């Protein structure tokens, strides 16, 4: 066999007569993307993403179908070739429908793999579930208790009856781990010799420290408060998050080698500039610790407290003089924490004052319900105009009655004053829980117009070299704890790359998500009630700080986890189409069209086929004919209506199918997959005849 040489990406390669550019490149360690090529089947050239450029040739060449020639100079990474690949990928993805990741994962700010750990819980694989969870969240027992779980709001199970109890399942596996004699500790990389200073020991600071320690860096946290935990410790009441749980999780972070210096305030106990000199990188995660003012007359009176200030004092067991009648202004979770805490401290009458209706309240529904059960009175469509006082002490509050007008920038209807409609309440204390502000004393970084830290959205870098920031203190300001954890998780990877000399910004990966599903798509699903967690009764809980919820039993957790619809593609982590789509930063919306609904998803005991994910690469057809020697599968219909099917749309038991599974093995997109039964893969078995998994001819 004659051999010759050619050049690919500047590397001189030897080739045999008849070999393709792709074959030669692969043998020489040069990657050329492809979706339709496999060495076991004949060349097809269907996908069009193996494009390369060759000197002297005006056209881009398909590397899988173009024979190498002596002296050829090939460039696999030219701008033109990469643009051609991107175009081919965008065309393929424009008609590829499915869920790369389930809506719960996408709704979570940290993109926690909810479906992954929920499925493992259903299988009783609790340690594995905990490992999946801790890839993103180092404080799962704490976050599971306090997160307002946007994942559940997005859960498609609500199209059947009720969303999955994702947050409570997170708490279940995390609590199991904490109760274990050997709780999970991730493996650490060898020491890098790099040092990182973290300012703030809240959710963001603890998270970034945990992952940087995993990556082998020496991390120290500088915390201004007596103990680490941030708002998880000082802003969340004990009845929602027992601090013993938080202490256990922080201890595990310390066990990773993170050192925490409490009662250490930047600018007072240690200078910011000294941290910059002594450490290779600095991360700022100081949170938002100042209550926002109500901006109404009389709020300087004695007896007007900030919501966060009030909760911090209670957490530190400082005396709080409330009196008998308390009003909390606000409608978020901090307001709910404040009003329920006031009840537990002995207030005889507690009001929540909110300027919109209950439907617009941002607080979790369960928090509103439990506050009402405990005796808190809610007054909606009222806004404080003046805090009344005598001798400088609060005696009441004057309220303007409101009605809802047109929607504002938030999408909620704007409250509009009703002329002349005024109400007065007699009070001893007013707690303002309408927002939080950032205090950056001692930290000389550039700020936004809102006095938050200005940090790059993709790198979290501030205006100072090697100084990063995340969590509630940056850009748009305070959010929920899982958002701070998301910033810190992404920031840890960026800082790690920075310390290694090549900073890689964060870029949200492209995925395909279905938006068109309705209740009708799930009419075949049995209605299974959501598990109800045992909890203290209102009378038992409203005068003490015992944890309200008891947690799931193992049986409850497994049954609840089994309700998962498994929306996300089980082949996501192996899917070559989405891998290349993310690599080439695709924008399939350039070719968007009216989506086609193809009734072609069918499931049996061994295999499932989804024509909506199929890109017609032909590998399943070719491997069936050329390797299995049966030719059971083929492409039917023409043009846009083309589908993979059997001859005359026969059921598989009427064909010569060997049940070998080769078609599944070669599918690059998850259009053909092994079936999940009872949350576990059913392995393909020799000589088991599949019933039909392909659409009838009418279902196109």
CORFENTA-V186491 format. One record per residue. N is the residue number from 1. RES is the residue in one letter. PSI is psi in degrees with one decimal (* if undefined). Layout:
n=N res=RES psi=PSI
n=N res=RES psi=PSI
//
This chain:
n=1 res=X psi=126.0
n=2 res=X psi=143.3
n=3 res=X psi=158.4
n=4 res=X psi=178.2
n=5 res=X psi=148.6
n=6 res=X psi=169.0
n=7 res=X psi=126.4
n=8 res=X psi=119.7
n=9 res=X psi=40.4
n=10 res=X psi=-1.3
n=11 res=X psi=128.4
n=12 res=X psi=123.5
n=13 res=X psi=144.1
n=14 res=X psi=142.2
n=15 res=X psi=153.4
n=16 res=X psi=151.9
n=17 res=X psi=130.9
n=18 res=X psi=-10.2
n=19 res=X psi=148.6
n=20 res=X psi=164.8
n=21 res=X psi=-40.0
n=22 res=X psi=-43.8
n=23 res=X psi=-44.7
n=24 res=X psi=-44.3
n=25 res=X psi=-44.4
n=26 res=X psi=-42.7
n=27 res=X psi=-25.7
n=28 res=X psi=16.5
n=29 res=X psi=20.7
n=30 res=X psi=118.6
n=31 res=X psi=128.5
n=32 res=X psi=121.7
n=33 res=X psi=145.5
n=34 res=X psi=147.4
n=35 res=X psi=-17.3
n=36 res=X psi=1.2
n=37 res=X psi=139.0
n=38 res=X psi=136.9
n=39 res=X psi=-17.3
n=40 res=X psi=-10.2
n=41 res=X psi=163.8
n=42 res=X psi=155.3
n=43 res=X psi=138.9
n=44 res=X psi=-39.0
n=45 res=X psi=35.3
n=46 res=X psi=-35.2
n=47 res=X psi=-31.6
n=48 res=X psi=17.7
n=49 res=X psi=4.0
n=50 res=X psi=26.9
n=51 res=X psi=138.4
n=52 res=X psi=165.6
n=53 res=X psi=135.9
n=54 res=X psi=136.2
n=55 res=X psi=134.1
n=56 res=X psi=-5.9
n=57 res=X psi=120.5
n=58 res=X psi=-18.3
n=59 res=X psi=151.7
n=60 res=X psi=145.2
n=61 res=X psi=145.0
n=62 res=X psi=111.1
n=63 res=X psi=-29.3
n=64 res=X psi=-20.3
n=65 res=X psi=0.9
n=66 res=X psi=122.6
n=67 res=X psi=140.0
n=68 res=X psi=145.5
n=69 res=X psi=152.7
n=70 res=X psi=134.1
n=71 res=X psi=-2.7
n=72 res=X psi=139.2
n=73 res=X psi=111.9
n=74 res=X psi=137.1
n=75 res=X psi=113.9
n=76 res=X psi=-10.0
n=77 res=X psi=18.1
n=78 res=X psi=155.5
n=79 res=X psi=-39.5
n=80 res=X psi=-42.5
n=81 res=X psi=-42.3
n=82 res=X psi=-35.0
n=83 res=X psi=-38.7
n=84 res=X psi=-41.7
n=85 res=X psi=-43.7
n=86 res=X psi=-42.6
n=87 res=X psi=-44.6
n=88 res=X psi=-41.8
n=89 res=X psi=-41.4
n=90 res=X psi=-37.3
n=91 res=X psi=-42.3
n=92 res=X psi=-43.3
n=93 res=X psi=-23.2
n=94 res=X psi=-21.7
n=95 res=X psi=17.7
n=96 res=X psi=117.8
n=97 res=X psi=137.0
n=98 res=X psi=-164.4
n=99 res=X psi=102.6
n=100 res=X psi=-49.4
n=101 res=X psi=147.9
n=102 res=X psi=159.7
n=103 res=X psi=-27.8
n=104 res=X psi=-41.3
n=105 res=X psi=-42.3
n=106 res=X psi=-32.3
n=107 res=X psi=-26.6
n=108 res=X psi=125.0
n=109 res=X psi=-30.0
n=110 res=X psi=-1.1
n=111 res=X psi=43.7
n=112 res=X psi=139.2
n=113 res=X psi=72.2
n=114 res=X psi=-49.1
n=115 res=X psi=-36.7
n=116 res=X psi=-51.6
n=117 res=X psi=-28.6
n=118 res=X psi=-43.1
n=119 res=X psi=-38.2
n=120 res=X psi=-35.9
n=121 res=X psi=-42.7
n=122 res=X psi=-31.1
n=123 res=X psi=-2.2
n=124 res=X psi=14.5
n=125 res=X psi=74.0
n=126 res=X psi=-39.9
n=127 res=X psi=-42.2
n=128 res=X psi=-37.9
n=129 res=X psi=-42.3
n=130 res=X psi=-38.7
n=131 res=X psi=-42.7
n=132 res=X psi=-45.1
n=133 res=X psi=-42.2
n=134 res=X psi=-3.0
n=135 res=X psi=-21.9
n=136 res=X psi=-39.0
n=137 res=X psi=112.7
n=138 res=X psi=-6.4
n=139 res=X psi=55.4
n=140 res=X psi=-33.8
n=141 res=X psi=-36.4
n=142 res=X psi=-48.0
n=143 res=X psi=-37.4
n=144 res=X psi=-30.2
n=145 res=X psi=-31.3
n=146 res=X psi=-13.6
n=147 res=X psi=135.4
n=148 res=X psi=10.7
n=149 res=X psi=70.6
n=150 res=X psi=-21.6
n=151 res=X psi=-39.5
n=152 res=X psi=-33.6
n=153 res=X psi=-30.0
n=154 res=X psi=-11.3
n=155 res=X psi=128.4
n=156 res=X psi=-12.1
n=157 res=X psi=-21.5
n=158 res=X psi=-18.1
n=159 res=X psi=-10.3
n=160 res=X psi=-56.7
n=161 res=X psi=-71.9
n=162 res=X psi=151.5
n=163 res=X psi=157.6
n=164 res=X psi=147.0
n=165 res=X psi=67.8
n=166 res=X psi=-45.3
n=167 res=X psi=-39.9
n=168 res=X psi=-30.5
n=169 res=X psi=-36.0
n=170 res=X psi=-45.0
n=171 res=X psi=-39.8
n=172 res=X psi=-52.0
n=173 res=X psi=-32.1
n=174 res=X psi=-41.1
n=175 res=X psi=-37.8
n=176 res=X psi=-42.6
n=177 res=X psi=-42.5
n=178 res=X psi=-29.2
n=179 res=X psi=-11.6
n=180 res=X psi=146.8
n=181 res=X psi=-28.0
n=182 res=X psi=76.7
n=183 res=X psi=155.7
n=184 res=X psi=130.8
n=185 res=X psi=125.7
n=186 res=X psi=153.9
n=187 res=X psi=144.7
n=188 res=X psi=143.9
n=189 res=X psi=159.3
n=190 res=X psi=153.9
n=191 res=X psi=133.3
n=192 res=X psi=-16.7
n=193 res=X psi=2.7
n=194 res=X psi=147.2
n=195 res=X psi=137.4
n=196 res=X psi=131.1
n=197 res=X psi=131.0
n=198 res=X psi=122.8
n=199 res=X psi=110.6
n=200 res=X psi=125.8
n=201 res=X psi=35.3
n=202 res=X psi=-163.2
n=203 res=X psi=-43.1
n=204 res=X psi=-48.9
n=205 res=X psi=-41.8
n=206 res=X psi=-39.7
n=207 res=X psi=-51.0
n=208 res=X psi=-35.7
n=209 res=X psi=-43.2
n=210 res=X psi=-49.0
n=211 res=X psi=-34.5
n=212 res=X psi=-35.4
n=213 res=X psi=-38.8
n=214 res=X psi=-34.8
n=215 res=X psi=1.2
n=216 res=X psi=8.1
n=217 res=X psi=154.5
n=218 res=X psi=116.6
n=219 res=X psi=134.8
n=220 res=X psi=133.3
n=221 res=X psi=135.6
n=222 res=X psi=109.6
n=223 res=X psi=128.9
n=224 res=X psi=-27.5
n=225 res=X psi=167.6
n=226 res=X psi=-27.2
n=227 res=X psi=154.4
n=228 res=X psi=162.7
n=229 res=X psi=-22.0
n=230 res=X psi=-139.2
n=231 res=X psi=-20.5
n=232 res=X psi=-33.1
n=233 res=X psi=-45.2
n=234 res=X psi=-12.8
n=235 res=X psi=-12.6
n=236 res=X psi=122.9
n=237 res=X psi=156.5
n=238 res=X psi=-35.0
n=239 res=X psi=-19.5
n=240 res=X psi=-41.6
n=241 res=X psi=98.2
n=242 res=X psi=131.0
n=243 res=X psi=-17.3
n=244 res=X psi=-35.9
n=245 res=X psi=-47.8
n=246 res=X psi=-41.7
n=247 res=X psi=-40.3
n=248 res=X psi=-42.2
n=249 res=X psi=-37.5
n=250 res=X psi=-37.3
n=251 res=X psi=-35.3
n=252 res=X psi=-34.3
n=253 res=X psi=-40.0
n=254 res=X psi=-34.4
n=255 res=X psi=-19.0
n=256 res=X psi=-3.3
n=257 res=X psi=0.9
n=258 res=X psi=131.4
n=259 res=X psi=134.1
n=260 res=X psi=123.4
n=261 res=X psi=104.8
n=262 res=X psi=170.4
n=263 res=X psi=36.8
n=264 res=X psi=105.2
n=265 res=X psi=130.5
n=266 res=X psi=134.0
n=267 res=X psi=-15.7
n=268 res=X psi=-56.6
n=269 res=X psi=-25.6
n=270 res=X psi=140.9
n=271 res=X psi=142.7
n=272 res=X psi=-42.1
n=273 res=X psi=-30.9
n=274 res=X psi=-37.0
n=275 res=X psi=-41.6
n=276 res=X psi=-37.3
n=277 res=X psi=-37.1
n=278 res=X psi=-16.1
n=279 res=X psi=155.5
n=280 res=X psi=-22.1
n=281 res=X psi=154.0
n=282 res=X psi=135.6
n=283 res=X psi=129.5
n=284 res=X psi=118.4
n=285 res=X psi=61.7
n=286 res=X psi=-6.9
n=287 res=X psi=-165.7
n=288 res=X psi=105.2
n=289 res=X psi=7.0
n=290 res=X psi=130.6
n=291 res=X psi=138.6
n=292 res=X psi=143.2
n=293 res=X psi=157.5
n=294 res=X psi=-22.0
n=295 res=X psi=48.6
n=296 res=X psi=157.7
n=297 res=X psi=135.5
n=298 res=X psi=4.3
n=299 res=X psi=-5.5
n=300 res=X psi=-0.5
n=301 res=X psi=150.9
n=302 res=X psi=127.7
n=303 res=X psi=-3.7
n=304 res=X psi=118.5
n=305 res=X psi=149.2
n=306 res=X psi=144.8
n=307 res=X psi=-46.8
n=308 res=X psi=-40.6
n=309 res=X psi=-43.6
n=310 res=X psi=-47.9
n=311 res=X psi=-36.4
n=312 res=X psi=-44.0
n=313 res=X psi=-41.6
n=314 res=X psi=-43.0
n=315 res=X psi=-33.2
n=316 res=X psi=5.4
n=317 res=X psi=36.4
n=318 res=X psi=149.1
n=319 res=X psi=134.0
n=320 res=X psi=115.0
n=321 res=X psi=103.2
n=322 res=X psi=-33.1
n=323 res=X psi=-166.1
n=324 res=X psi=-30.5
n=325 res=X psi=122.3
n=326 res=X psi=137.8
n=327 res=X psi=133.9
n=328 res=X psi=123.4
n=329 res=X psi=120.9
n=330 res=X psi=166.2
n=331 res=X psi=12.8
n=332 res=X psi=-172.8
n=333 res=X psi=-30.9
n=334 res=X psi=-39.1
n=335 res=X psi=-40.0
n=336 res=X psi=-40.9
n=337 res=X psi=-40.3
n=338 res=X psi=-44.5
n=339 res=X psi=-38.5
n=340 res=X psi=-32.5
n=341 res=X psi=-41.8
n=342 res=X psi=-40.2
n=343 res=X psi=-42.4
n=344 res=X psi=-23.4
n=345 res=X psi=0.9
n=346 res=X psi=7.2
n=347 res=X psi=139.6
n=348 res=X psi=-33.2
n=349 res=X psi=125.6
n=350 res=X psi=127.7
n=351 res=X psi=150.0
n=352 res=X psi=125.6
n=353 res=X psi=119.9
n=354 res=X psi=136.7
n=355 res=X psi=-11.7
n=356 res=X psi=-162.8
n=357 res=X psi=174.1
n=358 res=X psi=-35.8
n=359 res=X psi=-27.7
n=360 res=X psi=-2.9
n=361 res=X psi=131.0
n=362 res=X psi=-12.2
n=363 res=X psi=155.2
n=364 res=X psi=142.3
n=365 res=X psi=-40.1
n=366 res=X psi=-34.2
n=367 res=X psi=-39.5
n=368 res=X psi=-47.0
n=369 res=X psi=-47.7
n=370 res=X psi=-33.6
n=371 res=X psi=-43.1
n=372 res=X psi=-41.8
n=373 res=X psi=-32.7
n=374 res=X psi=-0.9
n=375 res=X psi=4.8
n=376 res=X psi=134.5
n=377 res=X psi=127.7
n=378 res=X psi=130.2
n=379 res=X psi=112.0
n=380 res=X psi=161.2
n=381 res=X psi=46.9
n=382 res=X psi=145.2
n=383 res=X psi=132.4
n=384 res=X psi=134.6
n=385 res=X psi=-23.2
n=386 res=X psi=134.2
n=387 res=X psi=121.3
n=388 res=X psi=144.7
n=389 res=X psi=163.1
n=390 res=X psi=127.1
n=391 res=X psi=34.0
n=392 res=X psi=0.4
n=393 res=X psi=143.9
n=394 res=X psi=133.1
n=395 res=X psi=-16.5
n=396 res=X psi=-170.9
n=397 res=X psi=139.8
n=398 res=X psi=130.1
n=399 res=X psi=134.6
n=400 res=X psi=123.9
n=401 res=X psi=143.4
n=402 res=X psi=166.6
n=403 res=X psi=159.7
n=404 res=X psi=131.2
n=405 res=X psi=-138.2
n=406 res=X psi=159.9
n=407 res=X psi=144.5
n=408 res=X psi=-165.8
n=409 res=X psi=-25.6
n=410 res=X psi=-8.7
n=411 res=X psi=-8.3
n=412 res=X psi=150.2
n=413 res=X psi=134.8
n=414 res=X psi=131.3
n=415 res=X psi=131.7
n=416 res=X psi=132.7
n=417 res=X psi=141.3
n=418 res=X psi=116.0
n=419 res=X psi=127.1
n=420 res=X psi=-2.3
n=421 res=X psi=98.5
n=422 res=X psi=141.3
n=423 res=X psi=146.4
n=424 res=X psi=135.5
n=425 res=X psi=138.7
n=426 res=X psi=129.4
n=427 res=X psi=160.9
n=428 res=X psi=-27.4
n=429 res=X psi=140.2
n=430 res=X psi=126.0
n=431 res=X psi=117.0
n=432 res=X psi=110.5
n=433 res=X psi=62.1
n=434 res=X psi=8.8
n=435 res=X psi=171.3
n=436 res=X psi=152.9
n=437 res=X psi=156.7
n=438 res=X psi=137.3
n=439 res=X psi=118.9
n=440 res=X psi=24.8
n=441 res=X psi=129.9
n=442 res=X psi=-0.8
n=443 res=X psi=99.0
n=444 res=X psi=71.7
n=445 res=X psi=161.0
n=446 res=X psi=142.6
n=447 res=X psi=160.1
n=448 res=X psi=179.6
n=449 res=X psi=-16.3
n=450 res=X psi=12.8
n=451 res=X psi=27.6
n=452 res=X psi=165.4
n=453 res=X psi=129.5
n=454 res=X psi=115.7
n=455 res=X psi=139.9
n=456 res=X psi=134.8
n=457 res=X psi=-21.8
n=458 res=X psi=-20.0
n=459 res=X psi=-14.7
n=460 res=X psi=15.4
n=461 res=X psi=140.4
n=462 res=X psi=-166.0
n=463 res=X psi=1.0
n=464 res=X psi=137.0
n=465 res=X psi=130.2
n=466 res=X psi=8.7
n=467 res=X psi=118.9
n=468 res=X psi=162.6
n=469 res=X psi=154.9
n=470 res=X psi=175.1
n=471 res=X psi=-154.4
n=472 res=X psi=-17.9
n=473 res=X psi=-4.0
n=474 res=X psi=154.4
n=475 res=X psi=-102.1
n=476 res=X psi=-7.3
n=477 res=X psi=-159.4
n=478 res=X psi=142.1
n=479 res=X psi=-149.8
n=480 res=X psi=161.9
n=481 res=X psi=-38.1
n=482 res=X psi=-25.1
n=483 res=X psi=-39.9
n=484 res=X psi=-39.8
n=485 res=X psi=-38.2
n=486 res=X psi=-47.6
n=487 res=X psi=-47.3
n=488 res=X psi=-37.2
n=489 res=X psi=-45.6
n=490 res=X psi=-41.3
n=491 res=X psi=-35.8
n=492 res=X psi=-42.6
n=493 res=X psi=-39.7
n=494 res=X psi=-45.3
n=495 res=X psi=-39.5
n=496 res=X psi=-45.1
n=497 res=X psi=-36.1
n=498 res=X psi=-43.9
n=499 res=X psi=-23.5
n=500 res=X psi=-2.0
n=501 res=X psi=1.6
n=502 res=X psi=86.1
n=503 res=X psi=128.1
n=504 res=X psi=113.3
n=505 res=X psi=158.4
n=506 res=X psi=136.1
n=507 res=X psi=121.3
n=508 res=X psi=126.7
n=509 res=X psi=144.2
n=510 res=X psi=136.9
n=511 res=X psi=162.6
n=512 res=X psi=131.0
n=513 res=X psi=134.7
n=514 res=X psi=136.5
n=515 res=X psi=3.0
n=516 res=X psi=4.8
n=517 res=X psi=142.7
n=518 res=X psi=-179.5
n=519 res=X psi=-30.5
n=520 res=X psi=-27.6
n=521 res=X psi=-11.6
n=522 res=X psi=21.3
n=523 res=X psi=-21.6
n=524 res=X psi=-4.6
n=525 res=X psi=135.2
n=526 res=X psi=139.8
n=527 res=X psi=118.1
n=528 res=X psi=118.8
n=529 res=X psi=146.0
n=530 res=X psi=140.1
n=531 res=X psi=138.1
n=532 res=X psi=120.5
n=533 res=X psi=134.5
n=534 res=X psi=144.1
n=535 res=X psi=166.6
n=536 res=X psi=145.8
n=537 res=X psi=160.1
n=538 res=X psi=-41.5
n=539 res=X psi=-35.1
n=540 res=X psi=-33.1
n=541 res=X psi=-23.6
n=542 res=X psi=-7.6
n=543 res=X psi=19.6
n=544 res=X psi=172.1
n=545 res=X psi=24.3
n=546 res=X psi=149.5
n=547 res=X psi=132.1
n=548 res=X psi=-45.3
n=549 res=X psi=144.8
n=550 res=X psi=-15.5
n=551 res=X psi=161.6
n=552 res=X psi=148.8
n=553 res=X psi=165.8
n=554 res=X psi=-42.2
n=555 res=X psi=-44.6
n=556 res=X psi=-44.4
n=557 res=X psi=-44.8
n=558 res=X psi=-40.9
n=559 res=X psi=-42.2
n=560 res=X psi=-42.8
n=561 res=X psi=-31.6
n=562 res=X psi=-11.1
n=563 res=X psi=-12.8
n=564 res=X psi=133.6
n=565 res=X psi=-7.3
n=566 res=X psi=56.7
n=567 res=X psi=-39.8
n=568 res=X psi=151.7
n=569 res=X psi=125.6
n=570 res=X psi=-16.2
n=571 res=X psi=16.9
n=572 res=X psi=-45.4
n=573 res=X psi=-11.2
n=574 res=X psi=-5.6
n=575 res=X psi=118.3
n=576 res=X psi=-31.3
n=577 res=X psi=-48.1
n=578 res=X psi=-32.1
n=579 res=X psi=-48.3
n=580 res=X psi=-35.2
n=581 res=X psi=-42.3
n=582 res=X psi=-38.1
n=583 res=X psi=-36.3
n=584 res=X psi=10.0
n=585 res=X psi=58.6
n=586 res=X psi=159.9
n=587 res=X psi=78.5
n=588 res=X psi=-15.3
n=589 res=X psi=-16.7
n=590 res=X psi=-25.0
n=591 res=X psi=25.7
n=592 res=X psi=146.2
n=593 res=X psi=176.3
n=594 res=X psi=121.8
n=595 res=X psi=144.6
n=596 res=X psi=133.9
n=597 res=X psi=108.9
n=598 res=X psi=118.5
n=599 res=X psi=68.8
n=600 res=X psi=10.1
n=601 res=X psi=117.9
n=602 res=X psi=145.9
n=603 res=X psi=140.3
n=604 res=X psi=-159.7
n=605 res=X psi=-16.2
n=606 res=X psi=-27.8
n=607 res=X psi=151.0
n=608 res=X psi=149.4
n=609 res=X psi=131.6
n=610 res=X psi=103.9
n=611 res=X psi=-23.9
n=612 res=X psi=-18.0
n=613 res=X psi=-12.1
n=614 res=X psi=134.2
n=615 res=X psi=10.0
n=616 res=X psi=40.9
n=617 res=X psi=-19.5
n=618 res=X psi=2.5
n=619 res=X psi=-39.0
n=620 res=X psi=-39.1
n=621 res=X psi=-46.2
n=622 res=X psi=-38.9
n=623 res=X psi=-32.4
n=624 res=X psi=-39.4
n=625 res=X psi=-45.1
n=626 res=X psi=-30.2
n=627 res=X psi=-50.7
n=628 res=X psi=-23.2
n=629 res=X psi=25.8
n=630 res=X psi=-34.7
n=631 res=X psi=35.5
n=632 res=X psi=-35.3
n=633 res=X psi=153.6
n=634 res=X psi=175.0
n=635 res=X psi=124.5
n=636 res=X psi=155.4
n=637 res=X psi=178.2
n=638 res=X psi=158.0
n=639 res=X psi=-133.5
n=640 res=X psi=-18.5
n=641 res=X psi=3.9
n=642 res=X psi=136.9
n=643 res=X psi=158.2
n=644 res=X psi=133.4
n=645 res=X psi=176.6
n=646 res=X psi=164.9
n=647 res=X psi=130.1
n=648 res=X psi=23.7
n=649 res=X psi=35.5
n=650 res=X psi=155.3
n=651 res=X psi=152.8
n=652 res=X psi=-30.7
n=653 res=X psi=-13.8
n=654 res=X psi=5.6
n=655 res=X psi=-174.3
n=656 res=X psi=22.6
n=657 res=X psi=132.7
n=658 res=X psi=-3.4
n=659 res=X psi=37.9
n=660 res=X psi=-21.7
n=661 res=X psi=6.2
n=662 res=X psi=-33.1
n=663 res=X psi=-38.7
n=664 res=X psi=-42.9
n=665 res=X psi=-35.6
n=666 res=X psi=-13.4
n=667 res=X psi=123.7
n=668 res=X psi=-0.8
n=669 res=X psi=-0.7
n=670 res=X psi=11.2
n=671 res=X psi=-32.4
n=672 res=X psi=123.3
n=673 res=X psi=154.1
n=674 res=X psi=144.5
n=675 res=X psi=146.5
n=676 res=X psi=128.2
n=677 res=X psi=124.8
n=678 res=X psi=36.2
n=679 res=X psi=10.7
n=680 res=X psi=148.0
n=681 res=X psi=136.3
n=682 res=X psi=114.7
n=683 res=X psi=142.4
n=684 res=X psi=135.5
n=685 res=X psi=144.7
n=686 res=X psi=139.5
n=687 res=X psi=14.4
n=688 res=X psi=119.8
n=689 res=X psi=123.9
n=690 res=X psi=139.1
n=691 res=X psi=175.1
n=692 res=X psi=131.6
n=693 res=X psi=2.5
n=694 res=X psi=154.4
n=695 res=X psi=148.6
n=696 res=X psi=157.7
n=697 res=X psi=-29.0
n=698 res=X psi=-19.8
n=699 res=X psi=56.2
n=700 res=X psi=*
//
